[in-house]
Amino acid sequence: MPRVSRNDRRRFLRQSGGFTLAFSIPLGTAWAQPASPSPAKPRLPGSLERNRRLDAWIRIQPAAQSVLLMVGKVELGQGILTALAQLCADELEVNIERVRIVAGDTALVPNEGTTAGSFSMPDSGTAVRHAAAEVRAALLELAGKRLGVSVDGLRVDDATGIAASGARVTYWELPAGEELRREATGKVPPRRSGYRYIGRSVPRVDLTPKIPGQSMFVHELRPEGLLYGRVVRPTTYRARLKADDTAAVPRKTGVVEVVRAGR
């Protein structure tokens, strides 16, 4: 193979007009948020990282004897609210009928951004599981103190902590409100067995109001002052508007404004 001199290589680069320089950035350092959490505040899973308060996700409602689950994802026909209810019910060990869901209400629920791209379970699902696991641990701690037993000596059956002696206390009898007004720690792992709902078919929570048309979707809302707009388009792609005699249009009944966009 003939030897190529340094001068020949330089001549080649000059004649080729330039060269390409490429480099890569590790994904861990590419995000605006630090890749490694601080030791004082460990990274939490899914959307729990951005919404760390336990009571932002789950609240115990003694009067209704139910669990209020609040999520920032919305139901778009994919069954996500049913799946999240299954996760919450299994982690808390309550009947799924006791789980009430508030979804997408920006005044109440955690900010989880958009519902798209199959991220509901990785983001919201993992957050719900870990938040519910910490809520269950907090409730069992309170139950153990109420019954005078250790947490290890308790089992749970539909929101009821039961000691080996048969003594019992329900979630609704515990002062859980104050206990849940704190950030998640990330130190309580979710349950790994004993599921009643995860991986099984349960009735969809969104279908009952949809079938008789009780559910309201965005395009069905009629807020006060709502206006309708009509777009008038050319008949062909290359058509151009020569004149727009719109002076008389606003005088017609119901017309508020005529807006011309483009040429």
N, C-alpha and C positions, 0 to 999 in steps of 0.2 A: 504493500500500500504506500503510495507516495507521501512523503512528509510535507505538511502544510506549514509554511513559515508564518511568523507573527504578522509580518507585513501583509501577507495574503489574506489573513483573517480580518485585519483592519480594513483592507480594501473591500472585502466582501460586505462588511457591515455598513460602510459608507454607501456602497452601491445599492444595498437592499432598502435603504431609507429609514431604518429604525429597528428596534427590537422590543420585545414584550417582557415586562417585569411583573411577576405575579407573587402574591403572598397571601397567607391565610391568617384569620384571627380565630382563636378558639371560641366556640359558642358561649362558653361559660363567662368570658370577659366581654362579649359583644353586647350584652343586655345593659340597659340603663340601671337596672337593679343589681346589686352586688351578687355574684355567684355564690359566695360563701356567707351565710348569715353570721351575725355577731354571736359570740358565746353567750351573751346575756339574753338574747332573743333569738332562739333557733328558728330556722325556716319551717313553716307549717305547710301541710300538703294542700294542693289544689287552691281553691278560692279562699281557704281559711287563712292563707298568708296575707291577703289584702283586707280581710275582714275577720279580725282575730277575737272579737268579743263572742263569748258563748251565747249570751242572750240575744245576740243579733241573728242567730240561727234557730235556737230552740228555746221555748218557754213552756213551763208547766202551768196548766190552767186548772186549778183545783175546783172551781165552781162547775166547770163543764166536764171535769175528770177526763181531760184530753191533753194532747201535746200539740203545741203550735209550732209548725216547721215553716221557716221563712227562707225562701231561696230567690236568687236573682235570675234564674233561668225560667223560661216560659214554655208552655205547652204548645207545640207546633204540629201535633199529630204523631210525634215520635214516642209518646208514652213516658217521657222523662219524669213527670210528676209522680206517676205510679212507681217508677223505679226508685226515686228518692224517698218516697214514703216507705217502701220496702226496706231500704237501708236503715232509715230512722227507727222503724218499728223493731227490727231485729237487734239493733245495737242497744236500744233502751229496754228491750223485752216487754213491749206492750202490744196489744192487739192492734192491727193495722187500722181498724175502724176508729181508733182513738186519735189517729194522726190527722190533724187539720193542716192544710197547706195554704200559705199565702205566697203567690209567685208573681214576680215582676212589678210589684207595687213599689215604685221608687221612693216613696215616703217611709216605707217600713222595712224592706228587705235589704240584704247585703248587696253591694254593687258588684255584680259579676260580669259586667260588660255585656257582650252580645250572646245570643243563643244561636250557634252556628258551628259547622265543621266537626260535628261529633265530639265536641269538647265538654258536653254537659256532664257526662259521667267522670272523666278525668278531673275536671275542675270542681263542679258542684258535688258530684257523688263522693269523691274522696273527702271533701270538706265536711259534708253531712256525716259521713261515717266517723271521722275523728272527733268532730264536735259532739256527736251523740255518745261516743265512747267516754269522753270526759264528763259529760252531763250524767251519764249512768254512774260513773265512779263517784261523782260528788253526791249523788242521791243515795248511793249505798253507804257512803261515809256518814251521812246524816241519819240514815235508817239504823246503822249499827249503834250510833250514839243513843238514839231513841229507845232501842231495844236492849241496850247494854251488852251487845255481843260484838265480836270482831267481824269485819267485812267478809273474811274468808268463811265465816259460819252462816252466811246468808245466801239464799237462792232467790231468784226473781220469777214471778209468774204474773203476767199481765199487770205490770206497774205495782206489784205488791212484793215487798221484801219479806221473806219468811225465814225465821230462825229455826234451828234444829228442834227447839222446844215446841214449835208450833206458833210462837208469838209472831205477829205480823204487823206491818205498817205499809200504807200505800204511799205512792209518790205525792198524792194530793194532800196528805197530812203533814208533809215535810216543808220547812221554810226554805224552799229552793230558790225563790226569787233573788234574794241577796247573794246566795252562793254562786249564782250563775252570772252575776254582774262583774265579770272579770275576763281577762284574755285567756285563750287556750294556751296550754303549756307544750303540747305536742308529745307529752311523756306517757300518755295512756294509749296503748295499742288497741285497735278494734278487735272484736271477737273473731275467732277463727273457726268456730263450730257451733252447733246447736241452732242453726238458722231455721226459722219457720217460713220465711217469705222469700229470702234471697235465692235466686235460681229457680223459683217456682212461678207458675202462672197465677196471677190474682186479678180480680176485676179491675179494669182501668178506671181510675178516678175521674177522668175527663170525659168519658163517653156518656154517662147518664145525663148531664145537662146539654150535651150536644145533640142527642137524638131528638128531643122535643124542641130544639132550637132555643134553649134558654141561655146558652153561652153567647157572649158578645165578643166579636172580634174587632180589630181596629177599624176595618172598612165598614163596620156596621154602626159605629158611634156617630151620634148626631149632636155635637156640642152646640151650645148657644152661639149664634153668629156664624155658623158654618156656611161657607160659600162654595159653589160649584164652578169649575172652570172647563171650558171646551177648547180643545186645540184644533185649529184649522190648518191643515197641512196641504202642500201642493200635490197635484195628481202624479207628478213624476219627480224623480230624484234631482234632475238638472233644472227644474223649473225655478224661475226667479220672480219675486213679487215686483210688479211695475208700479202699482198704485194701491193705496189702501184708503178708501173713502169711508172712514169710520166715524166721522163727525156726528152722524145722525144715530149711531148705534146706542150710545149711552142713554138716549131719550126713551128707548124702548123699555117697557115694564120689566123690572127685575134685573136689568143689566147695571152692574156697578162700575165696571171699568173695562176698557179694552187695552190690552198690552201687546205691543209688537216686539217680537224678539227675532234677531237675525235680519238678513237682507231681503 
